[in-house]
Amino acid sequence: MKKIGLCGTGKMGKAIGARLIEKAYNLSIWNRTKSNSDDLIKSGGKFFKKVSELVDEVDIIIVILGNDDALKNVYETETGFKNCNLKNKTIIEMSTTSVNYMKELSNLVLNQNGSFIECPVGGSTKPARDGQLLGLMGGKKSEIDSLDFLFSHLFRRYEYLGEIGKGTAMKLAINLPLLVYWQSLGEALKLTCQNGIQFEKALDIMMDTSGACKVAHLKIETILKAYNNNLDGSSTFGLESSLKDMKLMQDDALKHNNYFSIVSEAIKYIEKGLDQNLHNEDAACTSGLIPKNFKSGSKYKRTGKAGIFAGSLELVKEGNLSIKQENLFDDIYIKENK
């Protein structure tokens, strides 16, 4: 049986590692903080202090990390992949990053004679633990097909999308409607509250209609805790991770000379949560916070388009008004300077 390495024992890494050990794989582990790997070590995993030492021990390395800084620690440091001989080694990159950086990581591995499979995943910790993730793959199809024995233990479904970068684009696309959903649900519940409907009743009705997304019912407890100011830091995907992914979506749009208006507006709510030190709270918490006057923070009032803009130029020149328009053809926002 192939020897498997795992770089990253955050929430998802732990769940994937536990699944691999359950399926009798010989698992080696690296993580910057060893204590995060204690449960996997107790279950039979072998811990390595250096990425290079882990590389020498295994055939296949799964990487699943939370941000680009962590990825650089694995790929670009003195003991990272860039200084390892990766011949006959396969790197399976499951982290969510930008399309461009995913391509850079692939090139780094190929330059060290290794094989690289792009594989960002869909699903949270429970599907990861149960082997029910969705794999979104890029790279050489023959290399992916050769690892079906492993992927069948991790995924309910995995799809080959083509060249490196396409898996990442698909992953961001899947995350986008869910990440903005929590803000739209919050505004829907705000509408009911401002018209005197009890929050719990409105939420219950929403969950029994087409106003609920597929996973919304799993977050009812989180939303109620947020509304009642009882958040406890438990999450499967936190606000900080949400902001990271949403900014990746924005950046990808700009790279293609596009602009994502809905994402940009939703980010304002996320940033408000981070301003209140809610970094590790679940992304769904905004659905409960928005109805309690948790605003996106804009100080500008909505007006019409260019006609009002032109008519207000004299007041702008005198310093009495400020005008904001994020993109051509967007609404223009005007505020009075006090």
C-alpha positions in Angstrom: 0.0 0.0 0.0 1.2 3.5 -0.8 2.5 5.6 2.0 0.6 8.8 2.5 1.8 12.1 3.9 -0.5 14.9 5.2 0.6 18.5 5.5 -1.9 20.4 7.6 -3.9 19.3 10.6 -6.5 22.0 10.9 -10.1 21.0 11.0 -10.3 19.6 7.5 -6.8 18.0 7.7 -7.7 16.2 11.0 -10.9 14.8 9.5 -9.1 13.6 6.3 -6.3 12.1 8.4 -8.7 10.3 10.6 -10.4 8.9 7.5 -7.1 7.7 6.1 -6.1 6.0 9.3 -9.5 4.3 9.5 -8.9 2.9 6.1 -5.6 1.4 7.2 -3.3 3.8 5.4 0.2 4.3 6.8 -0.1 8.0 7.6 2.8 10.5 8.1 2.0 14.0 9.3 3.5 17.5 9.3 2.0 20.6 10.8 3.6 23.8 12.1 2.1 23.2 15.6 2.6 19.6 16.6 -0.2 19.7 19.3 -2.8 20.0 16.5 -1.8 16.6 15.4 -2.0 14.8 18.8 -5.3 13.0 18.0 -3.9 11.6 14.8 -0.6 10.6 16.4 -2.5 8.7 19.1 -4.4 6.9 16.4 -1.2 5.7 14.7 0.0 8.7 12.6 3.8 9.4 12.6 4.8 13.1 13.1 7.7 14.8 11.3 9.2 18.1 12.3 10.3 19.0 8.8 8.5 18.8 5.5 11.6 17.4 3.9 11.7 14.5 6.3 8.1 13.7 5.6 8.8 13.8 1.8 11.6 11.2 2.2 9.1 8.9 4.0 6.1 8.8 1.7 4.9 8.4 -1.8 1.9 10.7 -1.9 1.5 14.0 0.0 -1.9 15.6 0.6 -1.6 19.3 1.4 -4.6 21.1 3.0 -3.8 24.5 4.5 -5.7 27.6 5.4 -3.9 30.4 3.6 -1.1 31.3 1.3 1.4 32.0 4.1 1.0 28.4 5.3 1.4 27.1 1.8 4.6 29.1 1.4 5.9 27.4 4.5 5.4 24.0 2.9 6.5 24.8 -0.6 9.0 27.7 -0.5 11.1 27.4 2.7 14.5 25.9 3.2 13.0 22.5 4.1 10.0 22.8 1.8 9.2 21.2 -1.5 11.4 23.6 -3.6 14.5 22.1 -2.0 13.3 18.4 -2.1 13.8 15.8 -4.8 10.2 15.0 -5.6 10.9 12.2 -8.2 8.3 9.5 -7.9 6.3 11.7 -5.4 2.8 13.0 -6.0 1.5 16.2 -4.4 -2.2 16.4 -4.0 -3.0 20.1 -3.3 -6.4 20.5 -1.6 -6.0 24.0 -0.3 -8.1 26.9 -1.6 -6.0 29.6 -3.1 -5.9 31.7 -6.3 -5.8 30.3 -9.7 -2.5 31.9 -10.4 -0.9 30.7 -7.2 -2.1 27.1 -7.8 -0.3 27.2 -11.1 2.8 28.5 -9.4 2.7 25.6 -6.9 2.3 23.1 -9.7 5.3 24.5 -11.6 7.4 24.4 -8.4 6.6 20.7 -7.9 7.2 19.9 -11.6 10.5 21.6 -11.5 11.5 19.3 -8.7 10.6 16.2 -10.8 7.3 15.6 -8.9 3.7 15.0 -10.0 1.1 17.6 -9.0 -2.7 17.1 -8.8 -4.9 20.1 -8.1 -7.8 19.1 -5.9 -9.6 21.7 -3.9 -12.5 20.1 -2.1 -16.1 20.8 -1.4 -17.6 19.9 1.9 -16.9 20.5 5.6 -15.5 18.4 8.4 -18.2 15.7 8.6 -18.1 14.8 4.9 -14.3 14.8 5.2 -14.4 12.4 8.1 -17.0 10.2 6.3 -15.2 10.1 2.9 -18.0 12.1 1.3 -16.1 15.1 -0.1 -16.3 16.5 -3.6 -12.9 16.6 -5.4 -12.3 19.2 -8.1 -9.3 18.1 -10.0 -6.8 19.6 -12.5 -3.6 18.1 -13.9 -2.8 15.0 -15.9 -5.8 12.8 -16.1 -3.7 9.6 -16.2 -2.1 10.5 -12.9 -5.5 11.2 -11.3 -6.9 7.9 -12.7 -4.0 6.0 -11.2 -5.0 7.2 -7.7 -8.6 6.0 -7.8 -7.9 3.6 -5.0 -7.2 6.5 -2.7 -9.8 8.9 -4.0 -12.6 6.4 -3.6 -11.9 6.5 0.2 -12.1 10.3 0.4 -14.7 11.4 -2.1 -18.3 10.7 -2.9 -17.5 12.2 -6.3 -14.4 13.6 -8.0 -14.4 15.5 -11.3 -11.5 16.0 -13.7 -11.8 19.6 -15.0 -8.7 19.9 -17.2 -5.5 22.0 -16.8 -4.3 23.3 -13.5 -6.4 26.2 -12.2 -9.7 25.0 -13.4 -10.3 23.0 -10.2 -9.7 26.2 -8.1 -12.0 28.2 -10.3 -14.7 25.7 -9.8 -14.2 25.6 -6.1 -14.5 29.4 -5.8 -17.6 29.3 -8.0 -19.2 26.7 -5.6 -18.4 28.7 -2.6 -19.6 32.0 -4.0 -23.5 31.6 -3.8 -23.2 30.0 -0.3 -21.0 32.7 1.1 -23.3 35.5 0.0 -26.4 33.5 1.0 -25.9 34.0 4.7 -26.0 37.8 4.2 -29.1 37.6 1.9 -30.8 35.4 4.5 -29.9 38.0 7.2 -31.4 40.8 5.2 -34.6 38.7 4.6 -34.9 38.1 8.3 -34.2 41.8 8.9 -37.2 42.5 6.7 -39.5 40.3 8.8 -38.2 41.7 12.1 -38.7 45.3 11.1 -42.3 44.4 10.4 -42.9 42.9 13.8 -42.5 39.2 13.0 -40.8 37.2 15.7 -37.3 36.2 14.6 -37.5 32.5 15.6 -40.9 32.1 13.7 -39.6 33.9 10.6 -36.4 31.7 10.6 -38.5 28.5 11.0 -40.8 29.5 8.1 -37.8 30.4 5.9 -36.3 26.9 6.6 -39.4 25.3 5.3 -39.5 27.1 2.0 -37.4 27.8 -1.1 -35.8 30.6 0.9 -33.4 28.0 2.5 -30.3 26.8 0.7 -29.4 23.1 0.9 -27.3 23.4 4.1 -29.2 26.2 5.8 -31.0 23.8 8.2 -27.7 22.7 9.5 -26.9 26.2 10.7 -30.2 27.1 12.5 -28.5 26.7 15.9 -25.6 29.0 14.9 -28.0 31.7 13.5 -30.1 31.6 16.7 -27.0 31.9 18.9 -25.9 34.9 16.8 -29.3 36.6 17.2 -29.3 36.0 20.9 -25.7 37.0 21.4 -24.6 33.5 22.5 -21.9 32.8 19.9 -19.2 30.4 21.2 -16.6 30.2 18.5 -17.8 26.8 17.1 -17.7 26.7 13.3 -17.0 24.5 10.3 -16.1 27.6 8.1 -15.3 30.8 9.9 -15.7 34.5 8.9 -12.0 34.9 8.4 -11.9 32.0 5.9 -15.0 33.4 4.2 -13.3 36.8 3.7 -10.2 35.1 2.3 -12.3 33.2 -0.3 -14.4 36.2 -1.2 -11.4 38.3 -1.9 -10.0 35.5 -4.1 -13.3 35.7 -6.0 -12.9 39.5 -6.3 -9.3 39.3 -7.5 -10.2 36.7 -10.1 -12.9 38.9 -11.5 -10.6 41.9 -11.7 -8.0 39.7 -13.4 -10.5 39.2 -16.2 -11.7 42.8 -16.2 -14.9 42.0 -14.4 -16.5 43.0 -11.2 -18.6 41.0 -8.7 -21.1 43.4 -7.1 -22.8 40.9 -4.9 -19.6 39.6 -3.5 -18.3 43.1 -2.8 -21.4 44.1 -0.9 -21.4 40.8 1.1 -17.8 41.4 2.1 -18.8 44.5 4.0 -20.9 42.4 6.4 -18.0 40.0 6.9 -15.6 42.9 7.6 -18.1 44.2 10.2 -17.9 40.8 11.9 -14.1 40.9 11.9 -14.2 44.4 13.3 -16.1 42.9 16.3 -13.5 40.1 16.7 -15.8 37.3 15.3 -12.9 35.8 13.2 -13.6 32.2 14.2 -17.4 32.3 14.3 -19.2 30.4 11.6 -20.0 32.2 8.3 -23.7 31.6 8.9 -23.6 33.8 12.0 -24.2 36.9 9.9 -27.8 35.7 9.2 -28.5 36.2 12.9 -26.5 39.4 13.4 -27.9 41.4 10.5 -31.4 41.5 11.9 -30.1 43.1 15.1 -28.8 46.2 13.4 -25.6 44.6 12.2 -25.2 46.9 9.2 -22.7 46.7 6.4 -21.3 50.0 7.5 -21.8 52.3 4.4 -22.2 55.9 5.3 -23.5 56.8 1.8 -27.2 57.2 0.8 -28.4 55.8 -2.5 -29.4 58.3 -5.2 -29.9 58.0 -8.9 -27.3 57.9 -11.6 -25.4 60.4 -13.6 -28.0 63.1 -13.6 -27.9 63.7 -9.9 -24.1 63.3 -10.0 -23.9 66.2 -12.5 -26.3 68.4 -10.6 -24.3 68.1 -7.4 -20.9 69.1 -8.7 -21.1 72.6 -7.4 -21.8 71.4 -3.9 -18.9 68.9 -4.2 -16.5 71.7 -5.3 -17.6 73.6 -2.2 -16.8 70.6 0.0 -20.4 70.1 1.1 -20.9 66.7 -0.5 -18.9 63.6 -1.1 -19.8 61.3 -4.0 -18.9 57.7 -4.3 -19.4 55.4 -7.3 -17.5 52.1 -7.2 -17.8 51.2 -10.9 -19.1 52.7 -14.1 -22.9 52.4 -14.4 -23.2 51.6 -10.7 -25.5 53.6 -8.5 -24.0 56.9 -7.2 -23.9 57.4 -3.5 -23.9 60.9 -2.0 -23.3 62.0 1.6 -23.3 65.4 3.3 -20.1 66.4 4.8 -20.5 67.6 8.4 
